[in-house]
Amino acid sequence: MQGQVLVLNAGSSSLKFSVFAREQGTALAARYTGQVDGIGKSAKLSIADDKGSRIADQSVQANDHDGAIAAIHDWFAGSGGGGEASFAAVGHRIVHGGTRYTEPVLINDAVMRELAALVPLAPLHQPHNIAAIRAVAATAPKVPQVACFDTAFHRGQPPLAQQFALPRALSAKGIIRYGFHGLSYEYIVSALPRVVPSCARGKIVIAHLGNGASLCAVEQGRSIATTMSFTPVDGLVMGTRSGSLDPGVVLYLLRHEGMDADAVEKLINQQSGLLGVSGVSSDMRELLASSDPHAREAVDLFVYRIARELGSLAAALHGLDAVIFTGGIGEHAAPVRAAVCRATEWLGLTLDAAANEAGGPRLSTADSRVSAWMIPTDENLMIARHTIVTIERQTK
């Protein structure tokens, strides 16, 4: 497939995108990246070219995702985009694929119905993913669209790793551990032969640390276990999400704190995590710069939970060869990487402090039994690759 691929990552009030191109005889490369922020209020379109230069920064009419898609289309169709409004395909990051979707799929009416049925499993993400698909269909109905799932990478996990200790009738209804951030983990696995060939087929834990955060145990390039489960709120402490929580706490809140299900959902998704513990911010940069002791405690709890879960995943792997840091915090917060590595010394990881401060890619000493690395993730490139392969498969 030749031509441009538009990759979309839709949120409630933002629509992030990248435009990839693959010309004859050339590799797939990002030509533009951008986003529409402030959807529904004061929307703004910003776009950078492949050299990182800002080439668009303007207010747009975008009361919903339809308006955001129209703004992107209009820019590429106008003088700013050099008349390049046509896209050969559109790839979407879809947070939840349930038990059915183990790989990317060409979107049709049946797929849309199934995506809508999964909204209760990812209510903060799935509706916006669906809204972006519908917006593209309204603006460019003949352009093929591909759904790429954050859950798909984990569908090959051992059955025990996916199971809750609930009655089988509930498991049969899909109440299992799904796992998320799969597109990021899949990209890191694809980059290992180039960056860390000695660990490409080994026992590794990838730490995707950002506003959403999770760990994944990988062996032979396959997901073995991960910290997120039925929803993206489980596992590690995150920006505003609580992470792992005793179900009894939820029952207590419902019965004794006068909260209903909506209030609990808001609490564990939007008011907890780093924000809830610190009372200062959900932004790791602000917490690291703060002198507030509660901010320090939030960072310490974030690190503690990572180190504790990392040990659990090493047990699931029956050993550990390497730890890979990625995501916004994993790529840019050297103090957090250092603290996690020091808490993991018992596993045989020895930090090279100077290398860590320099950003790696190797963060551990040459004689460290378990190595540590920083590899930037690129979920959008992964989606673009999947989109092309999926469409080419359909046309054969």
N, C-alpha and C positions, 0 to 999 in steps of 0.2 A: 504493500500500500504506500503510495506517495502522497505528498501534500502535508498540510498542517493538522495537528491534533490539539484540540483544546481540552485541557484538564481542569476540572472544577472540584473545589472542596468547599461545600456550602455550610455556613453556620447560620445562627438565628438572625444576626444583624450584619453579617459580612459574607462576601463571596470571593474566596481566593482562587486565583487561576494561573495557569502557565500555558504557553503556546509552544509546542514542539514541532520541529520540522525534520523530515528525513528525505533529502533529495537523492537522486540516483547516485549510488556509489558512496554515500556519506553516512556517518553515524547519526543516530537520533540526538538532537541537541535542542536545548531550550532557547528560543528566540526572544520571548517576552515572559515576564512574570508581573503579576499585579493583583489588585483586589478592589472590590467595591465595599467600602466601610460605611456604617451608619445607615443601613437599609431601613427604611421606614421613618427616618427623621432627616438629618442633614447628611445625605449620602455624598460620598466623594469617590471618584475613580482615580487610582494611581497605577502607573505602569512603568516598569524599568526594562531596558533592553538587555541583550546578552552580555553587555559589558558593565552592567549595573548602573548605567546612567538613567536618571529619571526623565522620561519623555512625555509623561502625562501626569497631571495633578490638578483635577478640576472637579467642581461640583456637578452632580448629575441628578436627574429626576429618577428616583428608585424607591418607590413606596413599598415594593415587595421584590421577590426574586425575579419576576417577569421584567420589572424595570431595570434591575441590575444586569440581566442578560442582554436586554435591549441596549443598555449603555455600552457594554463591551462590544456588541455587534456594531453599533453605530460608530464607535471610535475606529475599529478596524476597517469599516467601510468608508470612512472619511479620509481626509487628507492626513490625519495623524497616523493612520495605519497603512498609508500608501495604497489604499484601495483593496487591501487584503482582508475581505470580510468572509471569504468562504473557508470553511474547515472541512477536511475530509471525514473527520469523526470527532466525537466528544466522549471523553472518559470521565467517569464520576467516582469519587471516593464515597462508598456506601459503608456506613459503620457496621450494620448488622446484616448478615446473610443467613442467619438461622442454621438449621441442620442441613438444608437442601443445597446451598451454594458453596461448593468446594473450590470453585474457580470463577474467573470473570465470565460474564454472560452478556450477550446482546439483548438490549432492553426492548420488550414488546408489552402488549397489554397484560398478558398473563404474568410476566415478571413484575409489572407495576402493582398488580393486585397482591402478589406475595410480599413485596416490599412494604406495602401499606399494612399488611397483617402483622409485620414485625415491629411496628411502631411502639407497642407496649414494652418491648424489650430494650429499646433505645429512644425514649421519648424526647430527649434533649437534642438528638442528632438526626434520627431517621426522617422526621417530617421535613426538615430543611433540605436533606439530600433529595427527597422526592420532589420538593418544590422546584429545585434547580432542574431536574429532569423535565418536568412539565413546562418550565419556562423556556428551555431550549426547544422543546417540541413545538411550542407556540410560535417561536421566532423562526426556526429552521426545521420544519417538519420532515424534510427528506434526508437530513443528516443523521447517520446511524449513531446511536449512543450505547456505551458499554458501562456496565456496573462492575466495579472492582471492590471487593469486600475486605474489610479489616478483620473479619473473623475467619476468612478462608484458610489462611496459613496454618491455623491451629486445628483444622478439622481432622488431620491425620494423627493427632495425639493418641497415645494408648487409651483404651476405654476407661481405665481406672482414673486417669488424669482428668477426664471430663465429667466424672460422676460425683453428684452430691449423695449423702447418705439419707435420701428421702425415699418414700414408697415408690416402687417401680412404675406405678400408674402415672405419677407426676413426671418422672424422668421420661416416660414415653411421650409426654406432651411437650417435650422440649425444654424442661427445666434442668439444664445441665450447665457445665462450665464451658463457655464459648471462647473467651479470650479475645483481645483486641490489639490494635497497633500492628496488625499482621503485615500491612503493606510496608511499614518501616522495617520490621524484622526481615521481611523477604528481601528488601533492598540491601540490608547489611549483609545477609548471607550471600547475595550475588556479588558483593564487593570484596568479600574475604579472600578469594583466590588471588586478587590483585594486591590487596593491602597486607594481608596476613596469611599467606599461602600455607604456612605450617599448621594453622589452626582451622583451615577451611572445612575439614571433615571431622574435627575434634569435638570435645565437650566444652561448650561455651555458654556463658550467660550474657545476654544482651540487655543493657539497661537503657530503655527509652525514657528519658527523664525530661519532662516539660510540665506545662500546666496540667496535662494528663500524664500519668507516669505508670509504667509497668516494667516488669522483668520477664524475660523469656529464656527458658533452658532449651538449647539447640544441640543436637547431635547428628552428625552426618547430614547437616543442612536441613534437618526437620525439627519442628516444634515438638518438644517432649512434655513441657509443662509451662504454665504462665501464671502471673499473679492476678490479672483481671479474670472475671469468671462470667456469671450470668449477665451482668451489665458492666459498663465501664467504671462503675463507682467502687468496685471491689479492689482489694490489694493494698498498694502503697498509699501513703499520704500524698495528696495532690494539691494543686493550687487552691481549689475551693471544695474538693471532694474529700470525704472522710477516709476513704479506703476501708479496709476490713473493719467490720463492726459486729459485735455480738447481736444476733437477731433479737435477743432479750431486751436490748436497749431500745429497739424500735417498738416493741410491745409496751415497754415502760412509758415511752413518750406518748403513745396512743392512749394508754389507760390512765396515766397519772399527770401528764403535763398538758392535757387538753388539746393535743395536736391531732389533726386528721392526716390522711395519707398525703394530701397535697403539701401540707406544711412539713411533713417529714421528708418528702422528696426534695423540697427546696432546701431544707437544712443540710441533708447529706450531700447534695450536689452543688449548691451555690454558697453556703454559709460556713462550711467546715474546712478541713484541710489546713494548709498554711495560713489562710486568712482567718479561720476560726481560732486556731491556737495562738497566733501572734496578735490578733486584733489590730494589725498594722497594714498588712498587704498580702496578696496572693503571689506577688512578683518576687522571685528569689533574689533578683538584683537589689531590690529595696530592702529585703530582710538582711542580706549580707552586709549592707551598708548601715543598717540601723544599730543604735546603741541600746535599744529597748530590750530588756531581758526576755520578754515574751517572744520577740522576734528570734533571738538566739535559741530559745527553746523549740520554736517551730522548726528551725533548720536542723537542730539536733534530733528531733523526732523523725523528720524526713530521712535523715541518714541512718538512724537506728533501724527504721522499718526496712530500708533497702538492704542493709547488712544482714538483718535477720532473715528476710526472704531469700537473699542470695545464698545463704547457707542451706536453706530448705531446697532450693533448686539444685545446688551442688549434690545434695543427697539424692534427688530424683535422677540425676545424671550418673550417680556412682563415681563421681570424680569431677575435676574441673581443670581445663587447660587454659582458658582465657576469659577475661571480662571485657566487654565492649561497651563503651559509653556513647550514647547518641541522644538526639533530641535537644531542644533549646537549652536546658540546664546541663545536660550531659556534655554538650559541645562547648559551652561557654563558661560554666561555673567551675573554675579550677579548685576553689576551696571545697566544694561539695565532692568532686571526684577524689580529692586527697583524703577527705574524711572517710569516704566509703572504702577506699583502698586500705587505709590504716586499720579500719574495723575488720578487714578481710585478711589481715596478715596471717592469721592462724591457718588459713587455707593454703598458704605458701606464696602470697602476693607481696612483693617488696616494691614500694613506690619509689620512682625516681622523681624527686620533688622538682628539680629544674626542668625535666622533660614535661612534667605535668603543667607547670606554669607556662611553658612555651606552647602548650596545646597539642603535644604529641606529633605524629600519631601514636607512637609507643609511649606509654606512661610509666612502665615498670623498668626495673634495672635489668641488665642483660642476663644476670644469673637468677632472676626470679623464676621460681618453679611454675607459678601461675602468672601469665603475662596479662597486662592491662593495656587497652588501646582506646583512642578516641577516633571514631569514624563518623563524619557527618552523614545524616540520612537524606534520602531524596525520594519521598513517597510519590511525588508527582511524576518523576521519571519512571518509576515502577508502574504507575497507572498508564502512562503513555505507551510503554512497552506492551502491557497487557491488552490495551485497546487495539493496537495494531495487530497483534497475534490473533486476537479474537475475531476481528473482522476478516483477516486473511483466511482464517480457518473456515469462516462462513461462506466465503466466495469460491472455495475449492470444489 
